[in-house]
Amino acid sequence: MADEEIELVAGRMSGRGPWVLRVEDSGKELRITWNEGKHPGTLTFFGPGSGGGKEFHNDNRTRETISVTGPGYLLLDADHWTLESC
């Protein structure tokens, strides 16, 4: 799959199940709400030099705010998720 075929993170987004998004800007802050705030989900960031990816999640949190350090890909996995790019 070509990069252009993977949806770019922009504004407010939502989805269901495992989903891959592309990030182009470094220093971007992302706010994620998992499963309408009812139970946690999983986010993994894959960037140049990140190897197997860096996981961002906490078993006790239904909301996360992360800073993305560079271009790469996000794998979000939850029954339902919303993401806001700031």
Backbone torsions as a table, in degrees:
resi	resn	phi	psi	omega
1	MET	NA	132.2	179.6
2	ALA	-78.2	151.5	179.0
3	ASP	-51.2	-40.8	-176.4
4	GLU	-63.4	-21.1	-179.0
5	GLU	-83.9	-12.3	179.7
6	ILE	-94.9	127.4	-175.6
7	GLU	-59.4	134.3	-179.4
8	LEU	-84.8	135.9	176.4
9	VAL	-65.4	123.3	179.7
10	ALA	-159.3	130.4	175.4
11	GLY	61.9	-137.9	179.9
12	ARG	-105.0	130.7	-176.1
13	MET	-136.1	160.4	173.7
14	SER	-150.5	159.9	-179.7
15	GLY	-167.9	-180.0	-179.6
16	ARG	-131.6	145.3	176.1
17	GLY	70.2	-170.9	177.9
18	PRO	-64.5	137.1	-177.2
19	TRP	-148.6	138.9	177.9
20	VAL	-110.0	132.9	177.0
21	LEU	-127.0	153.4	-179.3
22	ARG	-105.2	137.3	176.0
23	VAL	-117.0	129.3	179.2
24	GLU	-106.1	-29.0	-174.2
25	ASP	-95.4	140.5	173.2
26	SER	-87.3	157.5	178.4
27	GLY	75.5	11.4	-179.9
28	LYS	-78.2	134.8	176.6
29	GLU	-99.5	134.4	-179.0
30	LEU	-122.3	133.7	175.1
31	ARG	-111.8	124.1	-176.3
32	ILE	-120.9	135.2	172.2
33	THR	-116.6	125.9	-178.1
34	TRP	-95.6	133.8	168.3
35	ASN	47.3	45.7	178.6
36	GLU	54.6	31.9	177.8
37	GLY	78.1	13.1	-175.6
38	LYS	-93.8	-38.0	176.1
39	HIS	-156.7	156.2	-172.3
40	PRO	-66.1	161.3	172.0
41	GLY	-129.4	-168.2	-177.3
42	THR	-128.7	138.5	175.1
43	LEU	-129.1	129.7	176.2
44	THR	-124.8	132.1	178.0
45	PHE	-106.5	128.2	176.1
46	PHE	-114.4	115.6	179.4
47	GLY	-129.3	171.1	176.9
48	PRO	-56.2	127.7	178.0
49	GLY	78.4	5.7	-178.6
50	SER	-87.7	0.0	178.3
51	GLY	64.6	-122.2	-177.1
52	GLY	-77.4	-0.5	-179.5
53	GLY	103.6	158.4	179.6
54	LYS	-116.3	123.2	-177.9
55	GLU	-88.7	134.1	176.1
56	PHE	-121.1	101.1	171.1
57	HIS	-169.3	158.8	179.1
58	ASN	-137.1	129.8	-176.5
59	ASP	-60.3	-15.7	-178.6
60	ASN	-103.9	-1.9	-175.2
61	ARG	-108.7	137.9	174.6
62	THR	-106.2	-3.7	176.0
63	ARG	-135.5	141.2	179.5
64	GLU	-133.4	147.1	168.2
65	THR	-128.0	122.2	-179.4
66	ILE	-128.4	157.4	172.2
67	SER	-109.3	126.2	179.0
68	VAL	-90.0	129.5	-172.1
69	THR	-88.3	-5.1	179.7
70	GLY	178.2	-174.1	179.1
71	PRO	-67.6	152.9	178.5
72	GLY	166.1	-154.3	-176.8
73	TYR	-131.5	143.2	175.8
74	LEU	-109.8	133.7	171.4
75	LEU	-111.8	111.5	177.7
76	LEU	-102.5	135.2	-179.2
77	ASP	-136.7	110.4	179.0
78	ALA	-166.6	161.0	175.1
79	ASP	-59.3	-38.4	176.8
80	HIS	-151.7	140.1	177.8
81	TRP	-141.5	152.7	169.2
82	THR	-128.4	146.1	-176.7
83	LEU	-136.7	136.2	175.0
84	GLU	-125.7	126.8	-179.9
85	SER	-95.2	126.9	-178.3
86	CYS	-115.1	NA	NA
